[in-house]
Amino acid sequence: MKKHVFWAIIGTVFFVMILVFSGFGESEFDKADMVYHVTLANPDLYKNDVFTDSFTIQKGEYIFRFVPNGDSPNMLSITLTGNSFTFSEDFELEGTIHETGISVYYTWDYIGEKRLLIQEDQELDIRIDPHGDIQGPVSLDIIKSKN
């Protein structure tokens, strides 16, 4: 009986290792190139309670990726403008509760349209408005699909 338990444990460990090394759970964007990154954790980054910047972007499909926590702004309004592209979205912070039996914790994400389709290379202006909540930290990436 003990041999069966031993082999079951070895088989489970082997199976988990295969899943980890084969990229189980990766999305098409996990291997993408980051074209823009900002961590808004310092109120000095905002001018009149709004963060602005500009960057160059190439034609292609992109996605927003956020790294928020429970102290992040409840709403982030993001506007991108360029020669031939305009995007505006109000992202709302959403917490998801997880109960493991011995603990309870939250994960956080912003809900809203996260995909962008850029038709031509251009300079984009980005405007991030946290609606007065400039104390809460959040990171934002714009990443490009390799497809």
MIZA-811720 format. One record per atom (N, C-alpha, C): x, y, z. Coordinates in steps of 0.001 Angstrom, whole numbers, plus 500000, padded with zeros to 6 digits. Each point is the difference from the previous one (the first is absolute). Example, Ala and Ser with C-alpha at 12.3 -4.5 7.8 and 13.67 -1.06 7.14 Angstrom:
513190494310507800
499110501190500000
500900501200500000
499650501050499280
500820501190500060
499230501090500730
END
This chain:
500814498814500000
499186501186500000
500861501255500000
501081499994500731
500855501169500077
500676500274498657
500275498950499204
500603500201498691
499058500767499074
498716499724500105
499026500686499158
499939501492500326
500039500323501277
499982501398500423
501258500698499504
501155499358500152
501272500561499541
499956500291498504
499533499040499196
499954500181498556
498947501033499595
498934500099500749
498987501021499716
500573501397500228
500756500153501072
500631501294500289
501028500334498932
500835499063499621
501016500213498958
499316500357498681
498932499301499652
499281500284498758
499381501385500004
499430500408501121
499403501325500112
501053501088499862
501134499835500671
501095500974499903
500494500087498559
500169498877499343
500460499974498613
499008500718499090
498700499746500193
498959500638499195
500006501520500192
500123500454501239
500035501436500280
501232500625499347
501135499340500047
501216500536499374
499811500130498490
499360499043499378
499740500067498556
499121501208499686
498950500217500792
499122501142499775
500749501319500151
500825500108501013
500747501235500236
500969500268498864
500758498999499608
501008500210498963
499423500085498592
498765499560499796
499390500092498675
499260501319499804
499980500848501015
499355501307499851
498514499966500242
499528499067500799
498575499912500328
499506501332500524
498909500502499435
499396501221500483
500529501269499349
500938499911499089
500514501204499355
499001500503498970
499858501296499910
499160500575498971
500882500438498839
499365500416498912
500767500440498846
500838501230500315
499643500732501062
500708501221500325
501117499800501022
500106498800500612
501056499780500975
501385500088499374
500109499737498713
501284500039499305
500130501277499169
499205500965500320
499943501226499195
501045501006500447
500209500976499152
500919501096500295
499268501118500704
500584500508501080
499434501143500694
500411501256499242
499023500825499624
500308501237499280
499847501233500887
499306499826501139
499852501125500910
499808499463501409
500627500659500966
499850499635501407
500042501256500851
499123500049500996
500052501064501002
499505499419501325
500681500362501071
499551499686501350
499625501316500660
498741500145500304
499491501219500622
499880499753501505
501077500295500703
500043499772501441
500446501239500760
500164501096499277
500488501231500597
499099501147499527
499373500722500914
499124501111499600
500704501058499155
501337500083500097
500741500984499204
499968499697498497
499594498792499616
499910499645498579
498797500653499312
499056500479500796
498781500593499461
500131501512499927
499422500567498964
499903501452499876
498512500319499940
499518500785500947
498566500275500125
499203498701500129
500528499055500779
499374498697500286
499850499086498785
500749500274498925
499951499177498791
501435499698499562
500257498754499583
501307499611499473
499944500071498479
501005500617499384
500088500046498536
501410499620499569
500082499413498815
501270499579499429
499769499764498508
501062499699499280
499877499619498595
501025498924499698
499708499212498974
500885498912499586
499689499633498554
500941499321499375
499834499548498618
499499498565500010
499053499725499107
499427498666499908
499956499590498527
500163498708499743
499955499489498632
498649499363499723
499713499848498730
498776499343499563
499918498613500637
498806499637500496
499829498674500573
498905499942501040
499879498823500615
499006499775501042
500693500065501362
499359500699500933
500566500226501327
498954499708501060
500463499874501230
499108499799501133
500558500756501205
499094500539500822
500379500592501271
500171498880501017
501005500134500849
500157499096501139
500250500871501226
499228499769501051
500081500795501219
500580499165501136
500675500669500922
500426499386501257
499450500896501118
498735499759500372
499388500794501057
500006499247501330
499589500692501055
499731499359501279
498777500676500606
499651499639501206
498796500532500619
500030501498500254
501198500596500002
500122501445500209
500040500785498694
499984499315498866
500048500667498698
498739500834499783
500069500987499100
498810500814499727
498810499137499567
498814500342500477
498788499244499646
499657500128498533
500367501118499398
499736500220498585
501239500622499371
500372499485498839
501069500570499182
499412500295498635
499994501262499618
499579500365498650
501259500175499172
500120499199498942
501184500028499146
499587500452498609
500722500997499493
499771500503498647
501313499934499242
499949499446498791
501135499963499083
499600500762498744
500861500899499542
499714500721498760
501260500070499147
499805499835498708
501077500089499021
499455500572498714
500825499951498933
499562500537498697
498753499312499465
499973498664500110
498886499251499418
499350499061501008
500162500291501274
499489499085501020
499531500780501219
498826499614500511
499481500546501238
499369498860500794
500287499974501292
499461498978500891
499697500672501332
498862499649500594
499658500512501320
499198498931500728
500365499742501248
499304498977500778
500080500363501478
498905499753500716
499966500136501451
500125498600500592
501152499698500589
500251498697500598
499596500041501475
499238498999500436
499561499921501389
500722498877500716
500516500301501198
500711499016500813
499008498991500563
500342498721499838
499141498942500508
500832499030500811
499529499705501201
500656499015500857
499259498681499933
500762498922499929
499422498658500003
500493499289501253
499062499532500816
500363499326501231
500330498534499721
501037499512500669
500411498595499890
500056499414501406
499329498887500189
500007499314501292
500654498642499814
501046499751500793
500741498745499858
499667498994501093
499167500368500933
499705499124501127
500781500415501236
501232500454499798
500799500477501135
500281501493499913
499663500607498848
500210501441499864
499021500573498989
499877501314500044
499171500742499060
500849501145499473
500010500171498673
500756501103499409
499298500480498746
500410501186499537
499436500604498798
501060500090498909
499545499897498767
500808500401498849
499260501168499355
500768500849499305
499434501233499473
500279500121498515
499058500590499269
500205500285498586
499069501147499612
500352500641498906
499149501049499461
499123499415498900
498727500318500062
499020499502499045
499745501089498957
500062499625498736
499767500921498895
500615499425498731
499865500692498911
500540499565498705
501521500145500024
500706498877499883
501450500003500133
500743499805498677
499302499712498935
500665499747498712
500045501260499146
501116500167499315
500196501129499086
500442499454498656
499530500601498932
500452499657498654
500518501282499355
501306500071499836
500656501177499430
500208499734498507
499484500881499138
500043499793498550
501294500467499350
500761500892500670
501260500485499416
500933500476501105
501295499996499720
500988500509500948
499698501468500298
500128500373501290
499720501388500362
500426500303501431
500016501273500298
500236500489501352
498645500099500690
499910499442501215
498752500075500765
500222500823501264
499017500792500330
499952500691501284
499106499173500904
500462499765501228
499199499256500967
499648500936501146
498747499907500422
499485500791501122
499323499029500947
500447499987501269
499430499111501008
499436500860501126
498705499892500196
499306500774501021
499479499043501079
500572500055501221
499529499134501083
498858500625500812
499413501069499477
498847500668500622
500301500412501437
501158500649500168
500378500557501293
500699499049500944
500010498712499689
500632499008500882
501449499794499574
500862500967500316
501398499948499557
500913499341501026
499457499517501103
500809499342501026
500142498498499745
499021499386499368
500013498552499802
500901499596498841
500882499008500183
500913499587498943
499337499079498972
500472500105498761
499582499096498934
501068500050498911
500253498850499387
500892499946498844
499171499666498776
500420500566498864
499317499777498732
501042499649498950
499742498922499270
500827499610498848
499116499995498767
500579500370498880
499376499756498708
500953499054499289
499474498829499644
500836498964499402
499467499620498626
500918499601499136
499644499653498619
500008498483499820
498999499522499286
499932498583499671
501080499651498989
500559498816500112
501016499544499031
499363499308498814
498680499871500008
499311499312498880
500044500828498756
END
